[in-house]
Amino acid sequence: MGYIDKRIAMQYLANSEKLFDSLKNRFISNYNGYKNTLTNSLYNKDYEGIYNLIHQIKGFSLNIGSEVLYNDSIHILEEIQKKGEVSPFEIECYIESLDMCYLELSRM
C-alpha cells in the first residue's frame, strides 16, 4: 500500500499537474517543520497546537493524494476532541505517515 495516489490528487485538483507540483513542493519544504512542531507540541502537551497543525495537514492531504494521511489526521483530531489529548504513540505513528508521504513525494 502506498501513501500517495496521484490519481486521487488529480481528482481533487481538476487534473492540474501544476497545482499538484506546487502542493507537493509545499509539503516537502514544510515537512521538517511539521515534524518539529508535532514533537515540540507533544513534549509541551500543547494539544491545541497539535490539533491546529494536523487540521491544516488534513486540509491538503487529499490534494497530495494521501488518503492514509487524511484518515490518520481524522483519527488524531477525533482523539483530541474526545480526550483533550493524544498519546505519544499515536503522534509517533502519525509522524511515520508524514515520513512515508515525504519519501513518496520526494521520488515523484
Buried (B, 14 or more C-beta within 10 A) or exposed (E): EEBBBBEBBBEBBEEEEEBBEEBBEEBBEBBEEBBEBBBEBBEEEBBEBBBEBBBEBBEBBBBBBBBBBBEBBBBBBEBBEEEEEBEEEBBEEBBEBBEBBBEBBEEE
